[in-house]
Amino acid sequence: MARMRIGRRWRSFRAGLSTDSTTSEVPNVTDRQPSRDLTLSVADSTLAAGLRYGTWVERAPSTEEQVAVSSMSQDKLGQARGFYQMAEELHDLDKVELQYDREPDEFRWTPAWSTPWNSWGHLVLGQVLYGRALLDQLTAIADGVKLREPLSKIEQEDSWHARHGSAWLSQAAQDTGAREHFQAALDDLWPHAVTVFGAEDDERFPEDLDAGVLEATDDELREAWLAEIVPQLRDAGLEVPAETTTDGWRTDPEPSARQCELTEDAARETAMELAAMLQDPEHRELAEI
């Protein structure tokens, strides 16, 4: 499925705006610095992805899948390492302290990532739902902003992750047992997944939007994300509580402030689990920080 190039679409829209001389001048993109919140959200969410994959290295259904999951975990941990390096350079933070010396509630990963992956179906659906969301968030960052620099490499790595998830999902379209397994995982993850870009009409990173660091709003990112993942899930025979309306996509539940609070509450316990993983020497060695 062709990816929606959110940043390019947004830039095309911006290019069509009036260039009236009274309009304030946008700073050169190379002068724009991502906020601390955006930088840590990207870094921490990428770290959470690596840790989530890591929980399945020894539990994957075959030796081949153990190797695949281990590779995906290392990809995400390596990406996170790069983002923490940027946090150190951009915001005068210590990359080692960021990963190992913070309390669980100090991490800025999207709460949806803290939802446990208790079955193989959770891992596959996590790839489809959250992996795509992470990539869309990066794509929305303006060209020339340091946080976007590794996008090309990340796209290459994550395209393989996406193909892995799609291959497993295709089984759902052909096998009733597989479909029931993945449907149960989707039902479990969906209420949290809809909050992956925060609540409607409530920007998570307004400072970055105002500065031109981000070229798409959270609502626009959510719309593009739903337009990609819902057809993919339905092609696999899964039931997705979402529909298009004249006002855009509607989901059940909706990404309201209350739903985001529920996701954060549910995530609080498992955030401690993720934080505890960082003390595991094996994960520390993989992260190489």
Secondary structure by P-SEA (a helix, b strand, c coil): ccccaaaaaaaaaaaacccccccccccccccccccaaaaaaaaaaaaaaaaaaaaaccccccaaaaaaaaaaaaaaaaaaaaaaaaaaaacccccccccccccccccccccccccccccaaaaaaaaaaaaaaaaaaaaacccccccccaaaaaaaaaaaaaaaaaaaaaaaaccaaaaaaaaaaaaacaaaaaaccccccccccaaaaaaccccccaaaaaaaaaaccaaaaaaaccccccccccccccccccccaaaaaaaaaaaaaaaaaaaaaaacaaaaaaacc
